[in-house]
Amino acid sequence: MPAPYPFVHAFLYPPGSYHEPCEHQAINMAAARNAFVQGINAIVHHAPNITLEKVNPFMTFCLAVFKSIHHHHAGEEAVFFPEIEAKLGKGAVSDNIDEHHLFVSQLAEFEDYLGRSKAGKGPYDAGVVLEKLNSFTDEVETLDPARLRAAFTARELKVIGDKVFKAAMSDVDYHIVMPLVMVSLNPATPWFPPIPLPMRWAIRFYFSWKHADAWEFGAVDFRGRPRLPLPASK
């Protein structure tokens, strides 16, 4: 699917409420994917205009986008999907898992190219960047709140959500993934990511500084103000 990509609508199965446990899982997943949409669209926007002195920080930004996607996928496969399949049955999210594995295989060569460009071991070519992005497959959406509501109690979903969040935050790269997420947010879903305000301040004023020159390419600034036009929703 050619970029730029549209947002996944945060309320896929109306009426949707972020505070309703069964709706929350699908809405939260959509919000996470929209952060990746923002990151990829920012790459598309900036790629043709990167000057030589900006190649290194732009490659850092690009690699951060895909490291964030890897981190999200790993958390889903290690914690979230097994919990869902324990109730819905083995194979209930197999399409999601297959899509993850296909995406990883597509991404490996691209990440190698980005790493070589960042290290100065090969020339930067905006055409290659855009061609690779346009070759990626679409995300598979199978998390229907109605299915969750039929199989899980609100308490069970809360426990699963807490497990996923704890696992995600236990191995996240605060200098790469968290700043990337904060400059790739959708202003329409300010509750994502579900982290406390002091942590947002720490990311903005401390953790972001290690790669500060990379975050200028984000779709929003650290205050959530758009730098680029927001995409439509599909």
C-alpha positions as CSV (number, residue, x, y, z in Angstrom):
1,M,0.0,0.0,0.0
2,P,1.6,3.3,-1.0
3,A,2.4,5.9,1.7
4,P,1.3,8.2,3.2
5,Y,-0.9,5.9,5.2
6,P,-4.3,6.8,6.8
7,F,-5.0,6.5,10.5
8,V,-6.7,3.4,11.8
9,H,-9.9,4.8,13.2
10,A,-9.5,4.8,17.0
11,F,-13.1,3.8,17.4
12,L,-13.3,0.9,15.0
13,Y,-16.5,-0.6,16.4
14,P,-18.8,2.2,17.4
15,P,-20.0,3.1,19.9
16,G,-16.5,2.9,21.3
17,S,-15.4,4.1,24.7
18,Y,-11.7,4.1,25.8
19,H,-12.9,3.5,29.4
20,E,-15.0,0.4,28.5
21,P,-12.7,-2.6,29.0
22,C,-13.7,-4.6,25.8
23,E,-13.5,-1.5,23.6
24,H,-10.3,-0.3,25.3
25,Q,-8.2,-3.1,23.9
26,A,-9.1,-2.5,20.3
27,I,-9.0,1.3,20.7
28,N,-5.6,1.2,22.4
29,M,-4.2,-1.1,19.7
30,A,-5.5,1.3,17.0
31,A,-3.8,4.2,18.9
32,A,-0.5,2.4,18.9
33,R,-0.7,1.7,15.2
34,N,-1.5,5.3,14.6
35,A,1.7,6.3,16.3
36,F,3.5,4.1,13.7
37,V,1.5,5.6,10.9
38,Q,2.6,9.1,12.1
39,G,6.2,7.9,12.2
40,I,6.1,6.3,8.7
41,N,4.3,9.3,7.2
42,A,7.0,11.6,8.7
43,I,9.7,9.5,7.0
44,V,7.8,9.8,3.7
45,H,7.4,13.6,4.1
46,H,11.1,14.3,5.0
47,A,12.9,11.6,2.8
48,P,13.1,13.6,-0.4
49,N,14.5,16.7,1.3
50,I,17.3,15.3,3.5
51,T,20.6,17.1,3.1
52,L,24.0,15.4,3.7
53,E,24.4,16.8,7.2
54,K,20.9,15.5,8.1
55,V,21.4,11.9,7.0
56,N,22.7,10.6,10.3
57,P,19.9,12.0,12.5
58,F,17.2,11.1,9.9
59,M,18.5,7.5,9.8
60,T,18.3,7.5,13.6
61,F,14.7,8.6,13.4
62,C,13.8,6.0,10.7
63,L,15.4,3.2,12.7
64,A,13.6,4.4,15.8
65,V,10.2,4.1,14.0
66,F,10.9,0.5,13.2
67,K,12.5,-0.3,16.6
68,S,9.2,0.9,18.1
69,I,7.2,-1.3,15.8
70,H,9.4,-4.3,16.7
71,H,8.9,-3.6,20.4
72,H,5.2,-3.4,20.0
73,H,5.0,-6.6,18.0
74,A,7.2,-8.5,20.5
75,G,5.0,-7.5,23.4
76,E,1.9,-8.6,21.6
77,E,3.3,-12.0,20.7
78,A,4.9,-12.6,24.1
79,V,2.0,-11.5,26.3
80,F,-1.1,-10.3,24.7
81,F,-1.8,-12.8,22.0
82,P,-1.3,-15.9,24.2
83,E,-3.7,-14.5,26.7
84,I,-6.3,-13.8,24.0
85,E,-5.9,-17.3,22.5
86,A,-6.2,-19.0,25.8
87,K,-9.8,-17.9,25.8
88,L,-10.7,-17.5,22.1
89,G,-8.9,-20.6,21.0
90,K,-5.6,-21.3,19.3
91,G,-5.3,-19.6,16.0
92,A,-7.7,-16.8,17.0
93,V,-5.1,-14.2,16.2
94,S,-3.0,-16.2,13.8
95,D,-3.5,-13.7,11.0
96,N,-2.0,-11.0,13.2
97,I,1.0,-13.2,14.0
98,D,1.5,-14.2,10.4
99,E,1.4,-10.5,9.4
100,H,4.0,-9.7,12.1
101,H,6.4,-12.3,10.7
102,L,5.9,-11.1,7.1
103,F,6.5,-7.5,8.1
104,V,9.7,-8.5,10.0
105,S,11.1,-10.3,6.9
106,Q,10.2,-7.3,4.7
107,L,11.9,-4.9,7.2
108,A,15.2,-6.7,7.8
109,E,16.8,-5.6,4.5
110,F,15.5,-2.1,4.9
111,E,16.9,-1.7,8.4
112,D,20.2,-3.0,7.1
113,Y,20.2,-0.2,4.4
114,L,19.3,2.4,7.0
115,G,22.1,1.2,9.3
116,R,24.6,1.4,6.5
117,S,23.5,4.8,5.5
118,K,23.7,6.0,9.1
119,A,27.2,4.6,9.4
120,G,28.3,6.3,6.2
121,K,28.9,2.9,4.5
122,G,26.6,3.6,1.7
123,P,24.9,6.6,0.0
124,Y,21.5,7.8,1.1
125,D,18.9,7.5,-1.6
126,A,15.4,8.9,-0.9
127,G,14.0,6.7,-3.8
128,V,15.1,3.5,-2.0
129,V,13.5,4.7,1.3
130,L,10.2,5.4,-0.4
131,E,10.2,2.2,-2.5
132,K,10.7,0.1,0.6
133,L,8.0,1.8,2.6
134,N,5.5,1.4,-0.3
135,S,6.2,-2.4,-0.4
136,F,5.0,-3.0,3.2
137,T,1.8,-5.0,3.8
138,D,-1.2,-3.6,5.6
139,E,-1.9,-4.4,9.2
140,V,-4.4,-7.1,9.9
141,E,-7.3,-6.1,12.2
142,T,-9.0,-8.9,14.0
143,L,-9.5,-7.6,17.6
144,D,-13.3,-7.2,17.7
145,P,-14.6,-6.0,21.1
146,A,-17.7,-8.1,20.7
147,R,-15.5,-11.3,20.7
148,L,-13.6,-10.0,23.8
149,R,-16.9,-9.2,25.6
150,A,-18.2,-12.7,25.0
151,A,-15.1,-14.4,26.4
152,F,-13.6,-12.1,29.0
153,T,-14.8,-10.3,32.1
154,A,-13.8,-6.6,32.6
155,R,-11.5,-7.8,35.4
156,E,-9.7,-10.3,33.2
157,L,-9.1,-7.7,30.5
158,K,-7.8,-5.3,33.1
159,V,-5.3,-7.9,34.3
160,I,-4.2,-8.7,30.7
161,G,-3.8,-5.0,30.0
162,D,-1.7,-4.5,33.1
163,K,0.5,-7.5,32.1
164,V,1.1,-6.1,28.7
165,F,1.9,-2.6,30.0
166,K,4.3,-4.0,32.6
167,A,6.1,-6.1,30.0
168,A,6.3,-3.3,27.5
169,M,7.8,-0.8,30.0
170,S,10.3,-3.4,31.4
171,D,12.4,-3.6,28.3
172,V,11.6,-0.4,26.3
173,D,14.5,1.8,25.1
174,Y,13.8,5.1,26.8
175,H,16.3,7.0,24.7
176,I,14.9,5.7,21.3
177,V,11.4,4.2,21.5
178,M,9.8,6.5,24.0
179,P,10.9,9.8,22.4
180,L,9.8,8.4,19.0
181,V,6.4,7.6,20.4
182,M,6.0,11.1,21.9
183,V,6.8,12.8,18.6
184,S,4.5,10.4,16.6
185,L,1.2,10.8,18.6
186,N,-2.2,11.5,17.3
187,P,-3.5,14.7,19.0
188,A,-7.0,13.2,18.9
189,T,-6.0,10.5,21.4
190,P,-4.0,12.4,24.0
191,W,-4.4,9.5,26.5
192,F,-2.0,7.4,24.5
193,P,0.5,6.2,25.6
194,P,-1.0,5.5,29.0
195,I,2.0,6.8,31.0
196,P,1.9,9.3,33.9
197,L,2.7,13.0,33.3
198,P,6.0,12.9,35.2
199,M,7.2,10.2,32.8
200,R,6.2,12.3,29.8
201,W,8.3,15.1,31.3
202,A,11.2,12.8,31.8
203,I,11.1,11.7,28.2
204,R,10.9,15.2,26.9
205,F,13.5,16.9,29.1
206,Y,15.9,14.0,29.8
207,F,15.7,10.8,27.7
208,S,15.2,12.7,24.4
209,W,18.4,14.5,24.6
210,K,20.7,11.6,23.7
211,H,19.4,11.7,20.1
212,A,17.8,15.2,20.2
213,D,18.6,16.0,16.5
214,A,16.5,13.0,15.4
215,W,13.2,14.1,16.9
216,E,12.9,17.2,14.7
217,F,11.5,14.8,12.1
218,G,8.5,13.8,14.2
219,A,5.0,14.5,13.1
220,V,4.3,16.4,16.3
221,D,6.5,18.1,18.8
222,F,7.0,17.0,22.5
223,R,3.9,19.1,23.4
224,G,1.8,17.3,21.0
225,R,1.5,20.1,18.5
226,P,1.3,19.0,14.8
227,R,4.3,19.7,12.6
228,L,2.8,17.9,9.6
229,P,-0.8,17.6,8.3
230,L,-2.7,14.8,10.1
231,P,-3.7,11.9,7.8
232,A,-7.3,10.9,7.2
233,S,-8.8,7.9,8.9
234,K,-9.6,4.7,7.0
